[in-house]
Amino acid sequence: MDFYFGLLQIFGVHTLLGLSAYVVLLTGQVTMAQAGFYAIGAYSAGAATAMFGLHILPAVILAGLVTAGIACIVGFPALRVKGLMLVVATLAFGEMVRLFFFNLTWQVERGGEMVGPNGAEGFRAIRYFPENGWEVWHVTVFIWIVVAVIMAALWWMDHSRAGAVLRAVGHDETAAQSVGLNLTAVKVGAMTLGGFIAGVGGGIYAHTVTHIEHGVFGVLLATFAIAYPILGGLGSVFGTVIAVLFIQGFLIEGLRFVGDWRSLLFGALIVVAMNLRPHGLLGEHAPNLRRIFGREKTEREALNTKEAK
């Protein structure tokens, strides 16, 4: 039973990782920085509980806020470019973060042992859950409560003016700018929100595995992050969850018996899925700019007034 709870934990933290990329992709930007944000959240939350004794909830929130701040700072220069150059820039940022933690040595003494990041050896002894008597199912429920809260918030955002604005920028930047949207503010805001979600996910991940190291937060993790919302589709947050279950549940765990062939199957099945469903498993919808800004109603009223005269 613990094995299945462990799978649910993996699905949960990867759902948060995918949702962090989902927000940015809504604006039409493809970023490879999510693995770096995930690493920042993991090390920040791990330090908060293992080194300074914080409770898990404020530690995870703190990790999200720290990561959001860094994402905001990174967003301003990174989002001045787009397309391939943005991918390269954010990929470079992710590698910079990974190498920073590879060289980071910062430990304090707690309970007669040294705790904290130790360079290439990683960050061991992030034992908040076992030390406080959490059972594996407690951890699983906690993770999915966090996932449910973030999904509900993003679903609400999707059905509000904020979500429409993000989609408007992603659908047509020129049209969005013509109705007065500040493209830089919208893109940086999406990057900041994505950074917060990735930081929360990384913080929870660090406590589920108890030992993190720089090698985990590489290009493969960044690829997973953008694969989930692209495969699931940008029409709904639920597409990301379905994609996580498909990739992590079927490709990674279900096909474990085929060994290294999973990597080839992963690429092949993604290509097939994107050819059959180019807009993702749940599809994608574009916003109506006139409806968003009330222009449609205004023009109709003006037309009726003219006809009445």
Secondary structure as the mmCIF struct_conf table of DSSP 4:
data_model
#
loop_
_struct_conf.conf_type_id
_struct_conf.id
_struct_conf.beg_label_comp_id
_struct_conf.beg_label_asym_id
_struct_conf.beg_label_seq_id
_struct_conf.end_label_comp_id
_struct_conf.end_label_asym_id
_struct_conf.end_label_seq_id
HELX_RH_AL_P HELX_RH_AL_P1 ASP A 2 LEU A 25
TURN_TY1_P TURN_TY1_P1 LEU A 26 GLY A 28
HELX_RH_AL_P HELX_RH_AL_P2 GLN A 34 GLY A 46
HELX_RH_PI_P HELX_RH_PI_P1 ALA A 47 MET A 51
TURN_TY1_P TURN_TY1_P2 PHE A 52 PHE A 52
HELX_RH_AL_P HELX_RH_AL_P3 ILE A 56 ALA A 78
TURN_TY1_P TURN_TY1_P3 LEU A 79 ARG A 80
BEND BEND1 VAL A 81 VAL A 81
TURN_TY1_P TURN_TY1_P4 GLY A 83 GLY A 83
HELX_RH_AL_P HELX_RH_AL_P4 LEU A 84 ASN A 103
STRN STRN1 THR A 105 THR A 105
STRN STRN2 VAL A 108 ARG A 110
TURN_TY1_P TURN_TY1_P5 GLY A 111 GLY A 112
STRN STRN3 GLU A 113 VAL A 115
BEND BEND2 GLY A 116 GLY A 116
STRN STRN4 PRO A 117 ASN A 118
HELX_RH_3T_P HELX_RH_3T_P1 GLY A 119 GLU A 121
STRN STRN5 PHE A 123 PHE A 123
HELX_RH_AL_P HELX_RH_AL_P5 TYR A 128 GLU A 131
TURN_TY1_P TURN_TY1_P6 ASN A 132 GLY A 133
HELX_RH_AL_P HELX_RH_AL_P6 VAL A 136 ASP A 158
TURN_TY1_P TURN_TY1_P7 HIS A 159 HIS A 159
BEND BEND3 SER A 160 SER A 160
HELX_RH_AL_P HELX_RH_AL_P7 ARG A 161 HIS A 171
HELX_RH_AL_P HELX_RH_AL_P8 GLU A 173 SER A 178
TURN_TY1_P TURN_TY1_P8 VAL A 179 GLY A 180
HELX_RH_AL_P HELX_RH_AL_P9 LEU A 183 VAL A 209
BEND BEND4 THR A 210 THR A 210
STRN STRN6 ILE A 212 ILE A 212
HELX_RH_3T_P HELX_RH_3T_P2 HIS A 214 PHE A 217
BEND BEND5 GLY A 218 GLY A 218
HELX_RH_AL_P HELX_RH_AL_P10 VAL A 219 GLY A 232
BEND BEND6 LEU A 234 GLY A 235
HELX_RH_AL_P HELX_RH_AL_P11 VAL A 237 VAL A 244
HELX_RH_PI_P HELX_RH_PI_P2 LEU A 245 GLY A 254
TURN_TY1_P TURN_TY1_P9 LEU A 255 LEU A 255
HELX_RH_3T_P HELX_RH_3T_P3 ARG A 256 VAL A 258
TURN_TY1_P TURN_TY1_P10 GLY A 259 ASP A 260
HELX_RH_AL_P HELX_RH_AL_P12 TRP A 261 LEU A 276
BEND BEND7 ARG A 277 ARG A 277
TURN_TY1_P TURN_TY1_P11 PRO A 278 HIS A 279
TURN_TY1_P TURN_TY1_P12 LEU A 281 LEU A 282
HELX_RH_AL_P HELX_RH_AL_P13 LEU A 289 ILE A 292
TURN_TY1_P TURN_TY1_P13 PHE A 293 GLY A 294
HELX_RH_AL_P HELX_RH_AL_P14 ARG A 295 ALA A 308
#
